């Protein structure tokens, strides 16, 4: 199950969990590499992403005890989650995997628009992962501020510091260039880059149906060893070009810079004319 019977998170650890501090021997060089991988459609994109993620989990766990994976919301990653649940690209040691979320809408966990509910339906309920290794954002609390503070505490108890967080963070791209719940209107590029928080409450712009959000900050996301973007659909084309071709830092997605690898899985509709 996603949460305890009382609706809360598992009790937080009161010190950094050494199992989730990446083994220094497994760390990649400090300069991140970047790759854009283009596929004909979402199905091919999802299968390739599942293959890559499965291989990274298996390889990483040869050097450390646990793997920290931050999940994305929206419709695009659902097929990836289904493939991971089916272990379509290989067996996964779920007892060694911890799941987190990069952002969430401030709605109940069983709400149709909840990122946690989508992942729960497509992945969590189908795999033998220990419940205390699933860490949804606590939207059952009274306010986004309280939920952000609680989730920041969860992350602090799991990781050594913000510079070394997830093994992989999965991200999407909005048509406006947002990623997680970091929008172009969420501060200036410099404010996003230097944010001292781990998690913040965010008010989404009026073009988004659910305004109240929670999001990991850019520094917390950039503490990941790998960031994997999943981008599909023609309505993402303009934003994707601005990020990949123009490196437009006014778009939060263009500021994502993980410790080791930045991977873009895009379909032909989102990237019909890739640059050479």
C-alpha positions as CSV (number, residue, x, y, z in Angstrom):
1,X,0.0,0.0,0.0
2,X,1.0,3.6,-0.5
3,X,0.5,4.8,3.0
4,X,-0.2,3.4,6.5
5,X,-3.8,2.7,7.5
6,X,-3.9,6.0,9.4
7,X,-3.1,7.9,6.2
8,X,0.3,9.0,7.3
9,X,3.9,8.4,6.2
10,X,6.0,5.7,7.7
11,X,7.8,7.0,10.8
12,X,10.7,9.1,9.7
13,X,14.3,8.0,10.5
14,X,16.0,10.3,13.0
15,X,19.3,10.2,11.4
16,X,20.7,9.9,7.9
17,X,20.0,6.4,6.6
18,X,23.4,5.1,5.6
19,X,21.8,2.7,3.1
20,X,20.6,5.6,1.0
21,X,23.9,7.5,1.1
22,X,25.5,6.5,-2.3
23,X,28.6,4.4,-2.1
24,X,31.5,6.8,-3.1
25,X,32.9,4.0,-5.2
26,X,29.7,4.0,-7.3
27,X,29.7,7.8,-7.9
28,X,30.1,9.0,-11.5
29,X,32.6,11.8,-12.4
30,X,31.4,15.3,-11.4
31,X,30.8,16.6,-14.9
32,X,27.4,15.4,-16.1
33,X,27.0,13.8,-19.5
34,X,23.9,14.5,-21.6
35,X,22.1,12.4,-24.2
36,X,19.0,12.8,-26.3
37,X,17.3,9.6,-27.4
38,X,14.5,9.9,-29.9
39,X,11.8,7.2,-30.5
40,X,8.9,6.9,-32.9
41,X,6.2,6.8,-30.2
42,X,5.5,6.7,-26.4
43,X,5.6,2.9,-26.4
44,X,9.1,2.7,-27.8
45,X,10.2,5.5,-25.5
46,X,8.8,3.8,-22.5
47,X,10.4,0.4,-23.3
48,X,13.8,2.0,-23.8
49,X,13.5,4.0,-20.5
50,X,12.4,0.8,-18.7
51,X,15.4,-1.0,-20.1
52,X,17.8,1.8,-19.1
53,X,16.4,2.2,-15.6
54,X,16.3,-1.5,-14.9
55,X,20.0,-1.9,-16.0
56,X,21.0,1.1,-13.8
57,X,19.2,-0.2,-10.8
58,X,20.8,-3.7,-11.2
59,X,24.3,-2.3,-11.7
60,X,24.1,0.3,-8.9
61,X,22.9,-2.2,-6.4
62,X,26.1,-4.2,-6.9
63,X,27.9,-1.4,-5.2
64,X,25.4,-0.1,-2.7
65,X,22.5,-1.5,-0.6
66,X,19.6,0.7,-1.7
67,X,18.4,2.6,-4.8
68,X,16.5,5.9,-4.5
69,X,14.1,6.6,-7.3
70,X,12.1,9.8,-7.5
71,X,8.9,9.4,-9.6
72,X,7.2,11.9,-12.0
73,X,3.5,12.6,-12.4
74,X,1.4,13.3,-15.4
75,X,0.3,10.8,-18.0
76,X,3.6,10.2,-19.8
77,X,5.4,8.0,-17.3
78,X,2.5,5.7,-16.7
79,X,3.5,3.2,-19.3
80,X,7.1,3.1,-17.9
81,X,5.7,2.3,-14.5
82,X,3.6,-0.5,-15.9
83,X,6.7,-2.0,-17.6
84,X,8.7,-1.8,-14.4
85,X,5.8,-3.5,-12.5
86,X,5.8,-6.3,-15.1
87,X,9.6,-6.5,-14.9
88,X,9.5,-6.4,-18.7
89,X,13.2,-5.6,-19.0
90,X,14.4,-7.7,-16.1
91,X,13.9,-8.6,-12.5
92,X,14.1,-5.8,-9.9
93,X,15.0,-6.2,-6.2
94,X,12.1,-4.2,-4.8
95,X,13.3,-4.8,-1.2
96,X,16.2,-2.6,-2.0
97,X,14.4,0.2,-3.8
98,X,13.0,3.4,-2.2
99,X,10.4,5.5,-4.1
100,X,10.0,9.2,-3.7
101,X,8.2,11.9,-5.7
102,X,9.6,15.0,-7.3
103,X,6.3,16.9,-7.0
104,X,2.7,16.5,-6.1
105,X,-0.6,18.3,-6.4
106,X,-2.0,19.2,-3.0
107,X,-5.0,16.8,-3.2
108,X,-5.8,13.6,-1.3
109,X,-3.7,10.6,-2.2
110,X,-6.7,8.9,-3.7
111,X,-7.7,11.9,-5.8
112,X,-7.8,11.2,-9.6
113,X,-5.2,13.9,-10.2
114,X,-2.8,12.7,-7.5
115,X,0.7,11.8,-8.8
116,X,1.0,9.3,-6.0
117,X,-2.3,7.6,-7.0
118,X,-1.2,7.2,-10.6
119,X,2.0,5.6,-9.6
120,X,0.3,3.5,-7.0
121,X,-2.2,2.1,-9.5
122,X,0.4,1.5,-12.3
123,X,3.4,0.4,-10.2
124,X,3.3,0.3,-6.4
125,X,0.4,-2.0,-5.8
126,X,1.8,-4.5,-8.4
127,X,5.2,-5.0,-6.8
128,X,6.5,-6.4,-3.5
129,X,8.0,-3.2,-2.2
130,X,8.0,-2.8,1.6
131,X,5.5,0.0,2.5
132,X,8.1,1.9,4.6
133,X,10.2,2.3,1.4
134,X,7.4,4.2,-0.4
135,X,7.5,7.9,0.5
136,X,4.6,9.9,-1.0
137,X,4.3,13.6,-0.3
138,X,2.0,14.0,2.8
139,X,-0.9,15.8,1.3
140,X,-3.2,14.6,4.1
141,X,-1.7,17.4,6.3
142,X,-3.5,20.7,6.8
143,X,-1.7,22.9,4.4
144,X,0.9,22.9,1.6
145,X,3.4,24.6,3.9
146,X,3.0,21.9,6.5
147,X,3.3,19.2,3.9
148,X,6.4,20.7,2.3
149,X,8.1,21.0,5.7
150,X,7.3,17.4,6.5
151,X,8.6,16.1,3.2
152,X,11.7,18.1,3.5
153,X,12.3,16.4,6.8
154,X,11.7,13.0,5.2
155,X,14.4,13.8,2.6
156,X,16.8,15.1,5.2
157,X,16.5,11.9,7.1
158,X,17.1,9.8,4.0
159,X,20.0,11.7,2.4
160,X,23.3,13.1,3.6
161,X,22.6,16.6,2.1
162,X,21.0,18.2,-1.0
163,X,24.1,17.7,-3.1
164,X,23.6,13.9,-3.0
165,X,20.0,12.9,-3.2
166,X,18.3,10.4,-5.6
167,X,20.0,7.8,-7.8
168,X,17.5,8.7,-10.5
169,X,14.9,11.4,-10.7
170,X,12.3,11.0,-13.4
171,X,11.0,14.2,-14.8
172,X,8.4,15.5,-17.4
173,X,8.2,18.6,-19.4
174,X,5.2,20.8,-19.6
175,X,4.2,22.8,-22.7
176,X,5.2,25.9,-20.7
177,X,8.7,24.6,-19.9
178,X,7.9,23.6,-16.4
179,X,9.3,20.4,-14.8
180,X,8.2,18.9,-11.5
181,X,6.1,21.8,-10.2
182,X,8.7,24.4,-11.0
183,X,7.1,26.9,-13.4
184,X,8.7,29.8,-15.3
185,X,6.9,32.0,-12.9
186,X,8.4,30.2,-9.9
187,X,11.0,32.9,-9.1
188,X,13.8,33.9,-11.3
189,X,16.3,31.4,-12.8
190,X,18.9,32.6,-10.2
191,X,16.4,32.2,-7.3
192,X,15.5,28.7,-8.4
193,X,19.2,27.8,-8.8
194,X,20.1,29.0,-5.3
195,X,17.0,28.0,-3.4
196,X,18.0,26.9,0.1
197,X,14.9,24.7,0.7
198,X,14.5,21.0,-0.1
199,X,10.8,21.2,-0.8
200,X,8.5,24.2,-1.4
201,X,4.7,24.8,-1.6
202,X,4.0,26.3,-5.0
203,X,1.0,28.1,-6.6
204,X,0.7,27.0,-10.2
205,X,-0.2,29.6,-12.8
206,X,-3.9,30.0,-13.7
207,X,-3.4,27.9,-16.9
208,X,-3.1,24.8,-14.7
209,X,-6.3,23.4,-13.2
210,X,-5.0,22.5,-9.7
211,X,-3.1,25.5,-8.3
212,X,-1.8,24.2,-5.0
213,X,1.3,22.1,-5.5
214,X,4.4,20.7,-3.7
215,X,7.8,20.4,-5.4
216,X,11.3,19.5,-4.7
217,X,13.5,22.5,-5.4
218,X,16.0,22.7,-8.2
219,X,19.0,22.0,-5.9
220,X,17.3,18.9,-4.5
221,X,16.5,17.6,-8.0
222,X,20.1,18.5,-9.2
223,X,21.4,16.4,-6.3
224,X,20.3,13.3,-8.2
225,X,23.0,11.2,-9.8
226,X,20.8,10.9,-13.0
227,X,17.9,13.0,-14.3
228,X,15.7,11.2,-16.9
229,X,13.2,13.3,-18.8
230,X,10.3,11.6,-20.5
231,X,8.7,13.9,-23.2
232,X,6.0,12.8,-25.6
233,X,3.4,14.6,-27.7
234,X,3.3,17.5,-30.2
235,X,2.3,20.1,-27.6
236,X,5.7,19.7,-26.0
237,X,7.6,20.5,-29.3
238,X,8.1,24.2,-28.7
239,X,9.2,23.9,-25.1
240,X,11.5,21.0,-25.9
241,X,13.2,23.0,-28.6
242,X,13.7,26.0,-26.3
243,X,15.3,23.7,-23.7
244,X,17.5,21.6,-26.0
245,X,18.3,24.0,-28.8
246,X,18.2,27.4,-27.1
247,X,19.1,26.4,-23.6
248,X,16.6,28.9,-22.4
249,X,17.2,29.2,-18.6
250,X,13.9,31.1,-18.1
251,X,12.4,27.6,-18.4
252,X,13.0,25.5,-15.2
253,X,13.6,22.3,-17.3
254,X,16.6,23.9,-18.9
255,X,18.2,24.3,-15.4
256,X,18.2,20.7,-14.5
257,X,21.8,19.6,-14.1
258,X,22.3,16.3,-12.1
259,X,25.6,15.0,-10.8
260,X,26.3,12.5,-13.5
261,X,23.9,12.0,-16.4
262,X,21.1,14.0,-18.0
263,X,19.0,11.8,-20.3
264,X,16.2,12.9,-22.6
265,X,13.8,10.2,-23.9
266,X,11.6,12.0,-26.5
267,X,9.2,10.9,-29.1
268,X,9.0,12.0,-32.7
269,X,5.9,14.1,-32.1
270,X,7.8,16.2,-29.5
271,X,11.0,16.3,-31.5
272,X,10.0,16.1,-35.2
273,X,13.1,17.9,-36.5
274,X,16.0,17.1,-34.2
275,X,19.1,19.3,-34.7
276,X,22.2,17.6,-36.1
